[in-house]
Amino acid sequence: MISETLIDLIQDSADELTGRLIHDVINREETEAYARLPEKEVYKRAYEVYSRLGSWLSKDTPKGELKNHYTELGRVRCREGIPLHEVVMVLMLVKRHLWLYVLETQLPNTSYELYQNLELNNRVVLFFDRAIFFTTMGYEEELRKDIGRAALAVND
C-alpha cells in the first residue's frame, strides 16, 4: 500500500512543487507557448495536478474519471493553440519535479520505506502514462473536429 505520508507530502507541498515547476516551464524553449500565458494561469494548471494527485492515485477513483478529465484537458489545450508536444512536455516536467522533490525530502531509511517509494513511483508513472495518453487522445479528437469544420467551410 502506498504510504499515505508520501501522498500527503505531495499534496501538502503542492504550492512549493508548483513554484519550482513554473520557473522551469516558463523558461524552457520546449514550452514557449506556456510562457506566453499569464503566469497565474500556468500556476493554477500545475497546482491542480499536484493538489489532486492523491485522489488520482487512489484505487477508489474510477478510471473513467481520469480518462474524462485528461481527454477534456487535451481538447482544451488544442483549442488554446498550445502544441501537443508542449502539453506532453509539461506533464513530463510535472512528474520530474515531483520525483526530484520526493528524493530531496524523503530519503528512505528502511527497506519498507524504500518499498513504499518504489510503489509510489510505479503508481505515479502509470498515472502520468495514462494522463499523457488521454490528453493526446482528446487533443487529436479536437484536431479532427477542426479539420472537419475546415473541410465544411471550404465546401460551402
C-alpha positions as a printed Julia matrix, in Angstrom:
156×3 Matrix{Float64}:
   0.0    0.0     0.0
   1.32   3.41   -0.95
   2.41   5.42    2.03
  -0.21   7.99    2.91
   2.67  10.06    4.28
   4.16  10.36    0.79
   0.8   11.24   -0.76
   0.2   13.81    1.98
   3.68  15.23    1.45
   2.97  15.78   -2.25
  -0.44  17.35   -1.66
   0.8   19.47    1.26
   3.74  20.64   -0.85
   1.66  21.42   -3.94
   2.42  25.13   -3.65
   6.19  24.63   -3.44
   6.19  21.99   -6.19
   4.17  24.27   -8.42
   6.53  27.19   -7.85
   9.52  25.09   -8.87
   7.73  23.77  -11.92
   6.53  27.19  -13.11
  10.05  28.56  -13.23
  11.11  25.61  -15.39
   8.07  25.72  -17.71
   8.27  29.45  -18.34
  11.99  29.38  -19.09
  12.18  26.31  -21.34
  12.38  26.55  -25.08
  10.28  23.37  -25.34
   7.33  25.04  -23.58
   7.34  28.5   -25.12
   3.56  28.59  -25.64
   3.09  28.3   -21.87
   5.47  31.24  -21.36
   3.0   33.38  -23.31
   0.15  32.54  -20.92
  -0.38  34.56  -17.74
   1.82  33.08  -15.01
  -1.19  32.78  -12.69
  -2.93  30.56  -15.23
   0.1   28.3   -15.64
   0.37  28.13  -11.85
  -3.3   27.2   -11.47
  -2.99  24.39  -14.01
   0.09  22.88  -12.4
  -1.24  23.28   -8.87
  -4.36  21.34   -9.8
  -2.3   18.3   -10.75
  -0.21  18.29   -7.58
  -3.08  19.06   -5.22
  -5.29  16.32   -6.71
  -2.61  13.67   -7.11
  -3.67  11.75   -4.03
  -7.2   11.29   -5.3
  -5.92  10.38   -8.78
  -3.64   7.71   -7.3
  -6.38   6.28   -5.11
  -7.71   2.94   -6.22
 -11.17   4.28   -5.3
 -11.08   6.83   -8.13
 -12.88   5.41  -11.17
 -10.59   5.03  -14.2
 -13.2    6.79  -16.3
 -12.78   9.94  -14.21
  -9.1   10.19  -15.14
  -9.92   9.5   -18.79
 -12.64  12.15  -18.9
 -10.54  14.78  -17.15
  -7.42  14.4   -19.28
  -9.28  13.87  -22.56
 -11.02  17.19  -21.93
  -7.7   18.76  -20.97
  -6.33  17.7   -24.37
  -9.32  19.21  -26.16
  -8.95  22.49  -24.29
  -5.2   22.73  -24.95
  -5.87  22.13  -28.65
  -8.47  24.91  -28.73
  -5.99  27.17  -26.95
  -3.47  26.51  -29.71
  -0.83  25.01  -27.44
   1.2   22.49  -29.45
   0.71  18.89  -28.34
   4.44  18.33  -27.8
   4.43  21.21  -25.29
   1.43  19.8   -23.43
   3.2   16.44  -23.15
   6.45  18.12  -22.08
   4.67  19.95  -19.27
   3.13  16.72  -17.99
   6.58  15.13  -18.07
   8.01  18.11  -16.17
   5.27  17.84  -13.54
   6.31  14.23  -12.97
  10.02  15.1   -12.97
   9.67  17.87  -10.41
   7.54  15.61   -8.24
  10.28  12.96   -8.1
  13.06  15.46   -7.56
  11.12  16.78   -4.58
  10.39  13.33   -3.15
  14.05  12.34   -3.5
  15.14  15.59   -1.89
  12.81  15.36    1.1
  12.11  11.66    1.66
  15.27   9.62    1.54
  14.2    6.13    2.65
  15.87   4.81    5.82
  14.44   1.31    5.82
  13.65  -1.3     3.21
   9.96  -0.77    3.96
  10.25   2.97    3.2
  12.16   2.12    0.03
   9.36  -0.26   -0.94
   6.79   2.49   -0.33
   8.76   4.9    -2.5
   9.02   2.29   -5.24
   5.31   1.58   -5.06
   4.53   5.29   -5.24
   6.89   5.63   -8.2
   5.1    2.83  -10.04
   1.69   4.39   -9.41
   2.87   7.87  -10.44
   4.44   6.54  -13.64
   1.21   4.71  -14.51
  -0.83   7.83  -13.71
   1.27  10.08  -15.94
   1.36   7.5   -18.74
  -2.43   7.43  -18.69
  -2.7   11.21  -18.35
  -0.45  11.71  -21.39
  -2.35   9.08  -23.39
  -5.78  10.54  -22.62
  -4.58  14.11  -23.15
  -3.2   13.13  -26.56
  -6.44  11.35  -27.37
  -8.52  14.44  -26.54
  -6.15  16.72  -28.43
  -6.39  14.55  -31.55
 -10.2   14.37  -31.29
 -10.3   18.17  -31.23
  -7.95  18.38  -34.21
 -10.21  16.06  -36.2
 -13.18  18.3   -35.38
 -11.22  21.34  -36.56
 -10.28  19.56  -39.8
 -13.9   18.57  -40.32
 -15.08  22.15  -39.72
 -12.44  23.48  -42.09
 -13.48  21.0   -44.77
 -17.13  22.04  -44.39
 -16.18  25.71  -44.65
 -14.24  25.06  -47.85
 -17.18  23.18  -49.38
 -19.64  25.97  -48.58
